[in-house]
């Protein structure tokens, strides 16, 4: 395993579900109403979370019934879990390390050898625009990079600010490879989980492709 890297990123952001996701937030959070009869409690979806360790630090994964909704590096577990619960305010969030053991192993392998597809289903939750940007990032091949301006040009934009906002909102590290997006001059620019992790991931991809 590569030498353990100490790296800190940006603290997790508090996200207001209505402001963050817009008018269709309930649909994207996938609350399943099992009975509309007055007085009968609606059943919320279950979001399971678990923690793993890697050479790039501790990471948390969270999964719905459809797939991964989050993978985040973190130095402070409580803050990350609090942000996850704020993001899925209408869901029941539970820890399930045993139930997510396979996913933890696959994500750890993806961190140590990025570019190797762990074949884990994703459940993308965001605005239509954000999801379109995340899907575009997933089309960047391992070992390759793209500039923010180049990505913006692909969607007919010259201003990169909206695109970079969608990239910053990416909740699934590695599998939505926002680390492959660089400044126009090739500099690393920024990464919500720390520039040193971004550098390490790109270096590992170059070595594995």
Buried (B, 14 or more C-beta within 10 A) or exposed (E): EBEEBEBBBEEBEEBEBEEBBEEEBEEBBBBEEEEEEEEEEEEBBBBBBBBBEBBBBBBBBBBBEEBBBBBBBBBEEEEBBEBBBBBBBEBEBEBBEEEBEEBBEBBBEBBBBBBBEBEBEBBBBBBEBBBEBBEBBBEBEBBEBBBBBEBBEEEEEEEBEBBBEBBBBBBBBBBBBBBBBBEEEEEBBBBBBBBBBBBBBBEBBEEEE
